[in-house]
């Protein structure tokens, strides 16, 4: 008897979800339609992080100053009564706007240090906010804060007004980086987690590289700031498209809300929904039996010995990669020549590094990849210190090797940190590490300025810190393919059994 033709209007069959030790992934699948959709939606906010973090390169672009007084060449001398900016490349910058020259020259660099300080505060502030009140409210708050404060920067009447609102933009930008990453990590299973988490960093590199394109066509700083801010209007779609993290709701005991969101995701993924409630309730009962439900704080990252070790050495990796990445990028960008091309080259190195990181973490694991990438940075920078008197092409090559290693490390520490910290303190942990990393980005320009004492000093310091990061990584456990730790107890025990194997 012939088989009946399948009715095209009939609902497609459900795809069973393999059961794992992770109660959330066991309901919605490792990486299906919804996770792919969510990935591309949240990806939009990452472009702005590159624009706002590094926009200073063109907001305070070098604008030569000359003296128009006869027989006086130094525009900063007392004899010079009239000065003039060279606006042949940039019609206006914050330097020309508020005359940040001569005795006020350092104020231009100070404005960028204030931005990094804002990212430092924003990382830990929104990290704690997300762990206590939820990922969604923290994420939406920082997205709209970035838009509003960024637009206010465009109409800054005074230098300190500009600095204050750039600081607030940076606080919001840090929040988008931390909370969006955690939101994504908490609904993706271990099989695709490394690929998703690392490819998620590419828009930052594209944002960094595209700054040169914006600046090439928009040579006035107020319009340039407007152009990199107005894109944030699209964040309004997040009100409807970004739900609360079902993992955070589950861990904090809000089961009904967690189940409701999981059922919607499961329907989108064509997964069964009838078993979600009983399985989630059973998993939560087992979780509560092991440890009472508790919302974690930053203090909990240091409360127990093994969690303390992991937090310290992971934060150290963030410190070093931010120091090396921003410090070396500044070195490459300051080589002279065309500022647009120099910036594009410095940013472009990050894209292949990020792609290679995705492959390395998948097949080598997080720990070995981190050791190798820090080793690459150390090699390039130590060579740069030893060859600092050689031809420019040699120095650029060595610096590029160091920057390439850091570009592999950067997405890896996001992934590694997101997997290492338990759910109840994951945002706080990633936020703390990001905060410590910004300390590295704040001191990086100061270290680069030590070139006045010798061209070898800055790369030697960066190289030594890269070696120290390698040594600290030895004490971290491997996290590839493991379920995410949920409770503080999980955070302390996670990695102990496999510590010798990692």
N, C-alpha and C positions, 0 to 999 in steps of 0.2 A: 504494500500500500504506500503510495507516494506521500512524502512529507508535505504538510500544508505550508503555503508561503507565509512568511512572517508579516504580520500586520505592521505597516510603517508607523501607524499612530499609537501602537502599543508602547507603554513605558519601557524604557531600557532597563535591563536587569541590574540589580544592585551588585556592587563589587565588595565582597567581604573584606574586612580590615584585619590583617594579621595581628594577633594579640601579642603584646610585648610587656615588659616590666613598667612601661610608661603608661599610666591610665588615660592621659589626654590623647596621645598618638594612637592608642588602641581603639579610639572611637572615630577619629577623623582621617587616619592614614598618615603615612610618612610625608608625602609631598604630592598632593593631587591638585585638582582644578582650583579650589579655593585658595590654597597656599600660593599657587602661581599668580593668581589674580591679586592677592594681597601684597605679594612681593613687588609687583609692578606699580601698584598704587602708592605704597609707602616709599618706593624708590624716588618719587618726585621730590621729597623733602631733602634728599641728600645733595642735590645740586646746589641749593642755597648754602649748605655748610661750607662748601669750597669757596663760593663767592664771598661770603661775609667774613670768613676766617682770614682769607688772603687778599681781600680787596684793597688793603692798605698799599700793596705794591703799586697800584695805579692812582689811588686816592692821594697818596703822598709821593707821586713819581718825581724823580729828580728834575728840578726846574732851575736851570742856571741863572745866577744873578750877576749883573755887571754894573759898573759904576759909569754914569754919564758925565761926571765932573771931569774937566780937562786935567790931563797929567796925573790922574789918580786911577790906579788899576784895582786896588783892593776895595770892594764894595762895603766891607765891614769896618773900614778905617774911619777915624773921626773926620778926616779931610774930605770924605765923600759926602756930598750934600744931596745928590740925586741918584737913585738906583733904578734899574729896569730889569724885569724878568724876561727870559727868552721863552716866548710862548709859541715857538715854531712847531713844537711837537705836541705839547698840551696847552690848551687855551687857559685852563684854570685847574689848580690843585689846591689842597688845603694849605700848601706852602705859600702859594701866591695869595690865597684868600686872607690868611692871617699873618703873612710876612714871617714865616717860621724859618728865619735865616739868622746868621751871625750868632748872637748870644741866645737866640731862641731856637737854634737849629735842632737841639735835642728834643724839643717838644713834639716834633714829627714822629720820632721813634717812640716817644713816651705814649703817644696815642695808640700805637700798636701793642705796646706792653699792657695798656689798659684793656684792650680787646682780649688779650690772652688771659688777663686776670678775670675778666667777665666769663670766659669759657671755664676757667677754673672753678669759680663760684657756681655757675650754672650746672656744671656736671654733677656736683655733689648735692646741690639744692634740689634739682629736679629728680635726681636719683632717689633721694629720701622721700620726696613727694610721691613718686610713683610707687614705691614700696608700701607707703602708708595709706594712700588714698586711691591708688589704682593707676594703671598705665595710661588709660584713655584720657582722664582729665588732665594729667600731666602733659601728655602729648599735645592735646588740643590747645592748652594754655600757652605752651611755648611756641607753637606754630603761629598763632595769631599775635602773640607778643612780638615775634620776629617781624611780622608784616608791619604792625603799627609803629614800632620804634624805628624800624628801618626807613619808613617814609618820613618820620620826624627828622631823622638825620639830614635828609635832603634840604631842609629849610633852616638848618642851624645858623643862627646869627653870630654866635661867638664860639671860640675854640673850645672852651670848657663845656659848653652846651653840647657841642659835637662829641666830645670825649664821653660825656655822661650817657648819651643815647647810643653811642657805639658800644659802650659797656653793656647796656641793656640788651642790645641786639645780640651781643656775644653770649650773654646769659641764656637768652632764648635759643640761640643756635646750638649751644651745648646741650640744652634740654632735648632738642629734636634729635641730635645724634644719639644720645643715651637711650631715650624712651622708645624711639622708633626701632632701634636695633633690638631691644629687649622684647618688644611686641612681636617682632618677626621671629626671633629665636624660640619663643615659647609656643609656637604652633607648628614648627617644622621638626620633623623627626630626624634621628641621627644619620640616616642614610644620605640625605641631601643637605644636612645642616652646614657642612663646611663649604660646599659650593655656593649655597644661598648667602651665607654670612659674608663670604669673601667677595663675591660678585656685587654684593650690596655696597661695597666701598668704591666701586669704579666711578659712580656719578660724582664723588668728591674729586677724583682726579680729573674728570671731564670738566667739572666746574672750575677747578684751578686753571686748567689749560684754556678754557673758553674766556677767562678774564682778559687775555690778550686780544681776543676778537672783539669783545665789548669795548675795550679801551681804544682799539684801533679806530673804530667808527664813532666813538663817543669821547671827545677829548675834554669835556668839561665835567668836573668832579661831581657836581650836584645831579646832573643828568645820568652820569655813570652810576651813582648810588641808586638813583631811581630805577634804572634798568635792571639792576641785580636784585632789587627788592620787590618790584611789582609782580614778579612771577609767583610770589607767595599767595596771591589772591586765589590761586587754584586750591589752596589748602581748605577752602570752605567745603569741598567734597568730603573731607575727612569726617565731618559731623555725621554723615549718613553711612560712610563706608568703613569706618574703623571702629570695631566693637571693643569692649574691654577684653583683656587677655583671659580666656577661660582657665588657663593654668593658675593665674593669680587668684581668680575667684575661687577655684577649687582649693588651693592651698590655704586661703584665709577663711574657709568654711562657708562661703556663699554658694552653696551647691545648686540651688534652683536657678540662679542667674547663669552659673557655669554650664549647667545642663541645657538651658535654653539656647545659649550660643553654640554649644557643641552640636545640638540637633540641627541648627541652621547650616553649620559648616558641613555636617555629615550629609545633609540633603544635597547641598551643592556638589559634594564629592561623590554622590550616588552611593553612599555607604548606609548600612542599616542603622536605624535610629531606635528601634524598640528595646535594645539592650543597654542603651546609654545610661539611663537613670539607675537601674539596679547595679551596674558595674561601677559607676562613679560613686554611688553611695557606699558600696562595699570597699572600694579603694580608699575612700575618705575615712571609713571606720578603722581600716588597718593603719592608715597614716596617723589618725588621732590616738590610736592605741600605743604607737611607738613614741609619740611626743605630742603634748598638748599644742593646739593651734596658737601660734604666736607671730605677730608682725615684727619682723626683724628691724634692727637699726644698724648704723655704721659700727657701733660699739661691738655688736655681735661678731663682726668680722675678725676681731682681735680677742674675743673672750676665751676661745679654746686654742690649745697649742698648735695643732696641725692646720687649722683654719687660719691662724695667725701667720704661719710660715708661708702658706700659699698666697695670702693677701699681700704680704710684704714683697715677695719675689715677683708676683705678677705686676704689682704697682711699680716695681723697679724697672721692669721691661717697658712699661708705658713711659716712664720718665726718660729712659734712654732713647727710645725710638722717636719721641717728640723732639728731644734735644738734637739728635743726629739728623732727622728728616728736615726740620725747619732750619737748622744751622747749616747743613750742607746745601740745601736749596738756596739759601741766601748767598752762600759762597759762589755757586754756579751763576746765579742771577746777577751778581756784582762783578762779573768778569769784564763788563763793558760791552760796547757794541749796541746792537738793536735791542731795546728793552722788551719789545713784543716777542721777538724770536727767542731771547734768553729765557723769558718766563715760560714760553710754550715748551721749550726743551726740558727745563727743570720739572715741569708738570707732567710732560709726556712720559718720562721714565717710570712714573708710578703705574701707568696702565699695564704694560707687560709684566711688571713686578706683581701686581695684584692678580693677574691671570695665572702666572706661574705659581703663586701662593695657593690658588684653588687646587691645582694639580698636586702640589707637594703635600698639602695637609691631608688630602684624600688618600694618598698612597704611602706617605711616610709618617703621617700623624702630626699633631700639633707641636709636640715637644721637639722632635728631630728637626722639623722645619724651622722652629724658632732658634735652635742652636746653629743651624746652617746659615740662616739669614743674618743673625747677629755676627757670626763669623765672617760673612761676606763684607758687612759694614766695617768690622774691625780691620780686615785685610786691606780694603781700599783706603781707609783713613790713616792707618799706620804707614802704608806705602806713600801716601800723600805727604805725611810728616817727614819721611825720609827723603822724598824727592821734591821738596818744596821749592828748591832753587832751579829745578829743571824747566824745560820749555813749557809754555802754556798748555799745549796739547797733552802733555804727560800729566799735568796737574788736573786738567779737566777729566781725563780718563780715570784717574784714581778717585776723584770726587764722585764721578758718575757711578763707579763700582760701589762706593759707600752709600750713595743715595739709593741705588738699586736694591741693596740689601735691606735698607730701611723701608723701602716700598713693599717688600715682601713681609716684613715684620708687622707693619701697621695693620693690615686687615687680619692678620693672624692673632694679634693680641685682643682684638675685638671678639673674634670667635672663641679663642681660648678662655678669656675672662668670662664670657657669657655662659660657657659650659662648666666652668670651675666653681662659680658661686651658686649656692642653693637659691631656689625661687624666692623665698621670703626676704632675701637680701641681695638678689641679683642686680636690681637697678642701683642699689646703694653701692655694691661692689664695683660694678662697671663705672658708676659715677665717681667713686673715690679714685679708681685707677686713672680715669680721664683727668680728674683734678690734679693728681700728682704729675701726670704727663704734661699738663700745661705749665707746671713749674719748669719743666725741661724746655718748653718752647719759649718761656719768658727769659731764661738765662742764656739761651742759644745765641741771640744777637750779641750779648755781652762777651761770650766766649769768642765769637768771631772777631770782635773788636780787639782781642788780644794779639791780633796779627801785627799790631804796632810794635810788639816786643819780639816778634819773630814769626815768619810765615808758617813755621812748623808747630807752633803752640796749640792753635785751635784744633787742627786735625788730630794731634796727639791726644788731647783731652777727650775728644769724641771717640777715638779708637780705644782708649783705656776703658771708658764707660761701656762700650760695646762688649769688651771682654768680660767686664763685671756682670753684665746682663747674661752672658753665656753661662757663667758660673752659677748664677742664681737660678737659671732655668733647670739645672740638674735636679733641684729639689722639688720640682713640680711634677705631678702625676700626668700621665697621658689621659686624654678624654675622648679620643676618637671612638665613635660607635657606641658610647655608653649612654644610658638614660640620664636625663638631667637630675641632679640632686634637688630635693624639694625642701626639706626641713633643715634646721640648724644642726640637728644630729647627723643628717645625711652629709652636710657640709664638712663635718669633722671626720667622719669615717670614709668619705669618698676618696678613693685613691690609695688608702692605706694597704689594702690587700694586694693591689697591683703595683705598689710603690717600687718594688725591686724589679718589676718587669717593664715598667714604663720607659 
